[in-house]
Structures are given as structure tokens and as C-alpha cells.
Amino acid sequence: QVQLVESGGGLVQPGGSLSLSCTASVSGFSVYHMAWYRQAPGKQRELVASITNGGKTNYADSVKGRFTISRDNSKNTVFLQMSSLKPEDTALYSCNRAPESTSRWSWGQGTQVTVSS
């Protein structure tokens, strides 16, 4: 059973920045394509950004130019650097295997990001 542990969320003012981390307890982390997702209250979970096992990245249009996804395979960790945050970025952020993967692991607890003045 793979465990995903997200951290780094919090309350930030509009225009602020946050850096999220997600560590996976899995062998061979480097072979997996990974992604960050978010779910706002009353909405479906959506893809925010993904990164392949080769380091190629992809972003939702709503976060392009503001968010950066990266990974450190030596630490089994994927990161999401968020800047110029907007109130509409408020959501529970979770990581998991990327959408093109054949399956996804059980979801972790996520980390809450709240953008508000």
C-alpha cells in the first residue's frame, strides 16, 4: 500500500506564494509520472500540473506561469511551487500518479491551501 503524504499548505493572501511537497512511500519512484490535483468545495477534483518520469511538465491553463511542478527522485518527493496566488486557487491539494497512468494510488490526506485577505 503506497502512502502519499502532502504538506506545505496554509493561509496566504492574494498574490502570495506557497510551496507544497508530497512524499510517496514506494520503491522505484523515479519511474512514475506524477501530478498535483486539487478539489475545491462543491467541485470535482481537477488536474493542476503533471511531471513525467523524464521531467516533462504540463499545467492547467489556470495555473500556467504561476505554478511550477518539480521532483526529487532521491527523496521520493514531488513539489508544487505556487506564486501569484488567487482566491480561486483555494482548494485541497493532493498528489498522485499522473492521469495517463494505468491506475492511481490511494489518496493521501492532502494539504489545504486557502487564499484570502
C-alpha positions in Angstrom: 0.0 0.0 0.0 1.6 3.2 -1.2 1.3 6.1 1.2 1.2 9.7 0.0 1.9 12.5 2.4 1.3 16.1 1.4 2.5 19.2 3.3 3.1 22.9 2.9 -0.4 24.3 2.7 -1.8 27.2 4.7 -3.5 30.5 4.6 -2.0 33.1 2.3 -3.0 36.5 1.0 -3.8 37.0 -2.7 -0.6 37.5 -4.6 1.4 35.4 -2.1 3.3 32.2 -2.5 3.4 28.7 -1.1 5.5 25.6 -1.7 3.9 22.2 -1.4 5.6 18.8 -1.0 4.4 15.3 -1.5 6.4 12.2 -0.5 5.5 8.7 -1.7 6.4 5.5 0.2 7.1 3.5 -2.9 10.1 1.7 -4.4 11.1 2.9 -7.8 9.5 6.3 -7.5 11.5 7.6 -10.4 9.6 5.5 -13.0 6.3 7.0 -12.2 4.7 10.0 -13.8 3.3 12.2 -11.0 0.8 15.0 -10.7 -0.8 17.5 -8.4 -4.6 17.7 -8.2 -6.9 20.0 -6.3 -10.5 19.9 -5.2 -12.4 23.0 -4.1 -15.6 22.7 -2.0 -18.5 21.6 -4.2 -16.3 20.9 -7.2 -14.8 17.9 -8.8 -11.1 17.2 -8.4 -9.1 18.7 -11.2 -5.5 18.3 -12.5 -3.2 21.1 -11.7 0.1 20.0 -13.0 2.0 16.9 -14.0 5.5 15.8 -14.5 6.7 12.7 -16.4 9.4 10.4 -15.2 11.7 12.2 -17.6 10.9 15.6 -16.2 8.5 16.9 -18.8 5.9 19.1 -17.3 2.3 20.1 -18.1 0.0 22.6 -16.5 -3.7 23.5 -16.4 -4.3 26.8 -18.2 -5.5 28.4 -15.0 -2.1 28.0 -13.3 0.3 28.4 -16.2 3.0 30.9 -15.5 2.2 30.9 -11.8 2.8 27.3 -10.6 5.9 25.1 -11.1 6.0 21.3 -10.6 9.3 19.5 -9.9 10.5 16.3 -8.4 13.4 14.9 -6.4 13.6 11.2 -7.1 16.3 10.7 -4.4 13.7 11.8 -1.8 10.6 10.2 -3.5 9.1 13.7 -3.5 7.2 15.9 -5.9 6.9 19.6 -5.3 4.5 22.4 -6.4 5.8 25.9 -6.1 2.8 28.3 -6.3 3.1 32.1 -6.7 0.7 34.9 -7.5 -2.0 33.0 -5.7 -5.6 33.9 -6.3 -8.7 33.2 -4.2 -9.8 30.7 -6.8 -6.7 28.6 -6.0 -8.3 27.8 -2.7 -8.7 24.0 -2.5 -7.4 20.8 -1.0 -4.2 19.9 -2.9 -3.2 16.3 -3.3 -0.6 14.4 -5.4 -0.9 11.1 -7.1 0.2 9.3 -10.3 -0.5 11.3 -13.4 -3.7 10.9 -15.4 -2.0 8.9 -18.2 -1.1 6.2 -15.7 -3.0 3.0 -15.7 -4.1 3.4 -12.1 -3.8 5.7 -9.2 -2.7 5.0 -5.6 -4.9 5.6 -2.7 -5.2 9.3 -2.0 -3.4 10.9 0.9 -4.9 13.4 3.3 -4.0 16.3 1.1 -2.9 19.8 2.2 -5.3 22.7 2.4 -4.5 25.9 0.6 -6.6 29.0 1.4 -6.1 32.3 -0.4 -7.9 35.1 1.3 -7.3 38.6 2.6 
